[in-house]
Amino acid sequence: MSLNKKVAFYTLGCKVNQYETESLKTKLMNLGYENVEFEEYSDYYIVNSCTVTSIADKKTRNILRRAKKNNPKSKVIVTGCYAQTNGEELLNIDEVDYVVGNSNKEEIVNLVKELEKNEVKNHLMISDIFMEKKYKELEFSTLREMSRAYIKIQDGCNNFCSYCKIPFGRGRSRSRDFQNILEEARKLSLEGYKEIILIGINIGDYGKDLDIPRTFEELLEEIVKIEGITRIRIGSIYPDRISDRFIEVMKNKKIMPHLHISLQSCDDEILRLMRRNYGTTLIKERLKKLRDNIPEIEYTADVIVGFPGETKERYENTKKVIEKIKFSDLHVFPYSERENTQAVKLDGKVDIHQRKMRVIDLENAQKEINRIIREKYIGKKVQVLIEEEKENSYYGYSQNYLRVKIKNKTGIKLQVNDEINIEIISIEKGMLIGEL
C-alpha cells in the first residue's frame, strides 16, 4: 500500500524510549509510510520525549518548536514521559498538534490513520499511568544497533526515589511475559545477532508482579541456553540487587563482565534523603564481592551531585568511594529539581554554580581513573565484537564494555558481527588500540 506520506521521529532519553519508537516506526512503515530524517520534509513529526531532568524537558520543547520548520502543514505528535506528566503544558506550544501519553502510546498508529481521514478533535490523549497493571507488548518492537539488539523486559518503577519523576511518567513496575522475552531472543539469534542487551526502567524488579512470579536470575539462566546468543548485557542495575545468586549467574561466560550501576551517591545521608534502599557499606561490599568472583568485570555508573543537603564533606565522601571502586566510566549529572517530587521540599539546597563545579571536579577525577583502567589492558588480549568499519579500522566493544579500535595493517577483511581476539598495544583518546 503506497500512501506517499512521510513520517519523521525524534527520540530523547533512554533506550526504552528508543525501543518503543522503533515499534511505532515499524508499524507505520508496514502501513506504507516513508520514514525520513527529522530535519526533512514530512507529513508527521513524532517526538518521543524524556523528563528525567529539566534539561531533557528543555530539549523536548526546543525539538517540538523546530518540527514544522520544513512543513508548516504537518501534524506534530508528542509522546513519552514528558507528555505523560505535563501534557497540557506541551499542548500549549504552538507547533504541537497532539499529545499522547505513555499510557496511550500504542494508539499513535491509529491516530495517524484517523488523521488521514479527517481532523481528530481529541488533542490530548493521556490516561492514568498508575492504572496500568500489566506489561503492554509492542509488536515489531526490537531495537537493533549494528551488531547488537535490545530486548525490553520490564517497564515502570516502584521505588519513588525522592528526586525522580519517572514513576509518574512510567507507572509502577510491570514485567513482560517470560516466554515472550525468550521468543524474541530466539528470533534475534535466528537473525544472526550474537549480542543482546536487556533493558527496562528497573530491570532488577523483573518478575515480581507476574501471575507466576519469576526472578531476573531465572530469566538470565534461560537466555544463556539459547544457541547463537554469545553475549548478554544487562542494561542497568541497583547495587542492592546484586545478591549472591545474581553473582553466581553472572559467572556464566555468556553474560558479559560489565554492569552499569544505578549508584546516584556514595554518602549514607544523601542516599537516605534520596530514598535509596542501600548505604555505602553495601555498595562497597557488593561490588567488591562481584569483582572477587569475576576479576575481569568493569563497572560504569550514574551519579547525581549537588543534591539538597550535599555538603562539601558529603560530596567528598562520594568522590572517595568512587575513586576506591574505580569505575571504567561515569555519567555525572547535577541535581535537577523535578515538580511533584519529595526532594524539592528538602532543605539545604546547593547553589547551581556549585552543582556544575562538582560535575566538573568529579569528571576530571574520573579521567585519571579511565586512564589507569585502560592502561592495564596494554599487552593483553581482549575479545571484540566488530560493530563497524571506518577508514581502514574496525570498531567494537570488549566483553567488559571498553571501546576498541582495531587498525587493519594486514588487509585482512573482517565483517560486522565477527568476534575476534586482539592484543591491545596502546591507548588513543581513551580508546583501546589493537592491530591486525
ROSELO-185238 format. One line per field, with one value per residue (C-alpha): residue number from 1; x, y, z. Coordinates in steps of 0.25 Angstrom, whole numbers, plus 5000, padded with zeros to 4 digits. Layout:
pos: (NUM	...) $
u: (X	...) $
v: (Y	...) $
w: (Z	...) $
//
This chain:
pos: (1	2	3	4	5	6	7	8	9	10	11	12	13	14	15	16	17	18	19	20	21	22	23	24	25	26	27	28	29	30	31	32	33	34	35	36	37	38	39	40	41	42	43	44	45	46	47	48	49	50	51	52	53	54	55	56	57	58	59	60	61	62	63	64	65	66	67	68	69	70	71	72	73	74	75	76	77	78	79	80	81	82	83	84	85	86	87	88	89	90	91	92	93	94	95	96	97	98	99	100	101	102	103	104	105	106	107	108	109	110	111	112	113	114	115	116	117	118	119	120	121	122	123	124	125	126	127	128	129	130	131	132	133	134	135	136	137	138	139	140	141	142	143	144	145	146	147	148	149	150	151	152	153	154	155	156	157	158	159	160	161	162	163	164	165	166	167	168	169	170	171	172	173	174	175	176	177	178	179	180	181	182	183	184	185	186	187	188	189	190	191	192	193	194	195	196	197	198	199	200	201	202	203	204	205	206	207	208	209	210	211	212	213	214	215	216	217	218	219	220	221	222	223	224	225	226	227	228	229	230	231	232	233	234	235	236	237	238	239	240	241	242	243	244	245	246	247	248	249	250	251	252	253	254	255	256	257	258	259	260	261	262	263	264	265	266	267	268	269	270	271	272	273	274	275	276	277	278	279	280	281	282	283	284	285	286	287	288	289	290	291	292	293	294	295	296	297	298	299	300	301	302	303	304	305	306	307	308	309	310	311	312	313	314	315	316	317	318	319	320	321	322	323	324	325	326	327	328	329	330	331	332	333	334	335	336	337	338	339	340	341	342	343	344	345	346	347	348	349	350	351	352	353	354	355	356	357	358	359	360	361	362	363	364	365	366	367	368	369	370	371	372	373	374	375	376	377	378	379	380	381	382	383	384	385	386	387	388	389	390	391	392	393	394	395	396	397	398	399	400	401	402	403	404	405	406	407	408	409	410	411	412	413	414	415	416	417	418	419	420	421	422	423	424	425	426	427	428	429	430	431	432	433	434	435	436) $
u: (5000	5006	5002	5013	5012	5025	5027	5039	5043	5052	5055	5060	5065	5067	5068	5054	5048	5057	5051	5037	5040	5045	5032	5024	5033	5032	5017	5015	5025	5017	5005	5012	5018	5032	5042	5050	5060	5054	5060	5054	5040	5030	5015	5016	5027	5026	5035	5037	5040	5048	5046	5057	5064	5060	5070	5062	5049	5056	5062	5048	5042	5053	5051	5036	5038	5047	5037	5029	5041	5040	5025	5016	5004	5010	5004	5013	5010	5018	5018	5027	5030	5029	5016	5010	5014	5012	5002	4994	5007	5012	4999	5001	5013	5008	5015	5009	4996	4994	4999	4999	5004	5012	4999	4993	5006	5001	4989	4998	4997	4982	4983	4991	4982	4970	4977	4978	4962	4959	4964	4963	4957	4963	4977	4981	4981	4986	4980	4985	4998	4996	4984	4994	4995	5000	5012	5008	5014	5019	5018	5031	5038	5052	5063	5075	5088	5099	5103	5094	5080	5072	5060	5051	5047	5040	5034	5031	5037	5032	5043	5039	5053	5051	5058	5051	5039	5040	5029	5019	5023	5024	5015	5018	5027	5021	5029	5028	5023	5035	5033	5031	5045	5051	5043	5049	5063	5062	5057	5069	5078	5072	5074	5089	5090	5100	5099	5086	5084	5073	5066	5055	5053	5057	5060	5065	5050	5047	5037	5031	5018	5016	5004	5014	5026	5039	5053	5063	5073	5063	5062	5077	5078	5068	5074	5088	5083	5079	5088	5095	5094	5108	5107	5097	5098	5090	5085	5086	5084	5083	5094	5085	5080	5094	5091	5099	5091	5092	5107	5107	5098	5108	5119	5113	5122	5111	5107	5117	5126	5121	5110	5104	5101	5090	5098	5094	5102	5112	5109	5100	5092	5090	5085	5075	5070	5069	5061	5070	5069	5084	5096	5111	5115	5106	5111	5126	5123	5114	5123	5136	5129	5125	5139	5146	5137	5139	5152	5151	5138	5137	5127	5120	5111	5101	5104	5096	5104	5098	5086	5079	5088	5100	5111	5125	5128	5117	5121	5136	5130	5124	5137	5146	5137	5136	5152	5153	5144	5149	5138	5142	5133	5123	5111	5111	5098	5096	5083	5071	5058	5046	5032	5024	5036	5039	5053	5048	5043	5057	5065	5080	5079	5092	5095	5094	5108	5113	5106	5113	5126	5124	5121	5134	5142	5137	5138	5153	5156	5149	5158	5170	5163	5159	5174	5178	5167	5170	5186	5185	5180	5192	5199	5187	5177	5162	5150	5143	5130	5132	5121	5126	5138	5143	5155	5163	5160	5149	5142	5135	5134	5142	5133	5135	5130	5142	5143	5153	5159	5166	5175	5176	5190	5189	5178	5170	5155	5146	5131	5121	5117	5130	5137	5152	5163	5172	5184	5184	5196	5193	5182	5178	5167	5162	5161	5168	5176	5179	5185	5182) $
v: (5000	5013	5026	5035	5040	5043	5041	5046	5042	5049	5041	5047	5039	5025	5012	5008	5021	5017	5003	5008	5018	5006	4999	5011	5013	4999	4999	5012	5007	4994	5003	5009	5022	5026	5029	5041	5049	5059	5071	5067	5070	5061	5060	5055	5058	5049	5053	5043	5051	5050	5057	5051	5065	5080	5079	5068	5076	5088	5079	5073	5087	5092	5080	5082	5097	5092	5081	5089	5097	5088	5087	5096	5088	5075	5069	5069	5058	5057	5045	5039	5043	5058	5056	5047	5057	5070	5068	5081	5089	5083	5085	5100	5100	5106	5095	5083	5077	5065	5060	5045	5040	5027	5021	5023	5021	5009	5018	5027	5018	5019	5034	5035	5026	5035	5048	5043	5043	5055	5064	5057	5066	5060	5066	5061	5046	5043	5033	5029	5022	5016	5008	5000	4987	4978	4980	4984	4976	4984	4977	4978	4985	4981	4992	4988	4995	4990	4976	4977	4977	4981	4974	4981	4972	4982	4996	5005	5006	5004	5012	5026	5032	5046	5053	5044	5048	5035	5027	5038	5036	5021	5016	5004	4992	4983	4971	4965	4951	4941	4933	4945	4950	4937	4936	4950	4946	4933	4941	4951	4939	4933	4947	4946	4955	4950	4961	4965	4976	4974	4988	4993	5004	4996	4982	4977	4977	4967	4956	4960	4964	4952	4943	4932	4940	4939	4945	4953	4942	4931	4939	4940	4925	4923	4933	4927	4914	4920	4915	4927	4937	4938	4952	4956	4970	4976	4990	4996	4990	4996	4992	4985	4976	4969	4957	4945	4937	4949	4948	4933	4935	4946	4935	4929	4933	4937	4949	4960	4964	4978	4985	4999	5002	5012	5018	5033	5035	5029	5037	5030	5042	5047	5032	5033	5046	5041	5029	5019	5006	5004	5010	5012	4999	4991	4998	4995	4980	4976	4982	4976	4962	4963	4967	4956	4946	4952	4959	4964	4971	4986	4996	5009	5017	5029	5039	5051	5063	5075	5068	5076	5074	5070	5078	5078	5067	5058	5061	5057	5044	5040	5044	5036	5023	5025	5026	5014	5005	5010	5011	5010	5022	5031	5038	5050	5059	5072	5070	5075	5080	5072	5076	5067	5060	5060	5065	5079	5081	5078	5088	5090	5094	5094	5106	5103	5108	5099	5087	5090	5091	5077	5071	5077	5072	5058	5057	5061	5051	5041	5044	5039	5026	5024	5024	5015	5005	5005	5004	4991	4984	4988	4975	4967	4960	4964	4959	4969	4968	4976	4987	4996	4998	5012	5018	5004	5001	4993	4997	4990	4987	4977	4968	4977	4989	4996	5003	4997	5001	4991	4997	4988	4988	4974	4975	4964	4966	4965	4966	4973	4963	4956	4953	4954	4953	4964	4969	4983	4991	5005	5015	5027	5037	5028	5016	5003	5001	4987	4983	4972) $
w: (5000	4996	5003	4998	5012	5021	5036	5044	5058	5069	5081	5094	5107	5110	5101	5106	5098	5086	5087	5087	5076	5067	5069	5065	5053	5048	5049	5041	5031	5029	5026	5015	5021	5018	5029	5027	5035	5045	5038	5025	5019	5026	5028	5042	5053	5065	5077	5088	5100	5113	5126	5135	5136	5134	5122	5116	5117	5110	5099	5096	5095	5086	5077	5076	5072	5061	5056	5046	5040	5027	5026	5033	5030	5036	5049	5061	5071	5085	5093	5104	5119	5118	5110	5121	5133	5126	5115	5116	5116	5103	5096	5099	5090	5076	5068	5075	5070	5078	5092	5095	5108	5110	5115	5101	5093	5085	5080	5072	5059	5060	5062	5049	5041	5046	5043	5028	5028	5036	5047	5061	5071	5084	5084	5098	5100	5114	5124	5138	5137	5150	5145	5136	5143	5132	5123	5109	5098	5086	5073	5064	5075	5074	5075	5066	5066	5057	5063	5076	5079	5091	5098	5107	5119	5128	5130	5142	5155	5170	5177	5176	5179	5185	5173	5162	5153	5145	5152	5149	5134	5134	5145	5154	5151	5141	5136	5121	5119	5122	5109	5100	5104	5101	5088	5084	5088	5079	5068	5069	5069	5056	5050	5053	5065	5075	5086	5093	5103	5114	5117	5125	5135	5147	5142	5155	5159	5148	5150	5164	5158	5149	5151	5153	5160	5153	5157	5148	5151	5145	5132	5131	5133	5122	5112	5113	5108	5094	5083	5075	5086	5091	5098	5108	5114	5126	5124	5138	5152	5166	5176	5186	5175	5174	5182	5184	5174	5164	5165	5163	5150	5145	5145	5132	5121	5112	5122	5119	5131	5131	5139	5139	5153	5157	5168	5170	5182	5192	5204	5214	5218	5203	5200	5211	5206	5192	5198	5192	5199	5202	5208	5205	5212	5203	5191	5194	5199	5187	5176	5183	5184	5170	5165	5174	5167	5153	5153	5139	5141	5139	5145	5139	5148	5149	5159	5164	5170	5177	5183	5195	5207	5200	5208	5203	5212	5207	5193	5196	5203	5189	5182	5191	5189	5174	5174	5182	5174	5161	5150	5135	5132	5140	5135	5145	5146	5154	5163	5155	5162	5157	5161	5170	5176	5190	5188	5184	5198	5205	5212	5209	5194	5187	5178	5163	5161	5172	5165	5152	5159	5165	5152	5146	5158	5158	5143	5144	5155	5146	5134	5142	5147	5132	5128	5139	5136	5121	5123	5130	5117	5109	5105	5108	5098	5098	5091	5082	5074	5062	5060	5049	5039	5036	5030	5029	5044	5051	5064	5075	5090	5098	5107	5119	5110	5107	5093	5084	5071	5062	5052	5039	5035	5028	5019	5026	5023	5035	5035	5045	5055	5055	5069	5069	5080	5079	5086	5092	5088	5093	5096	5088	5093	5103	5093	5094	5081	5075	5061	5051) $
//
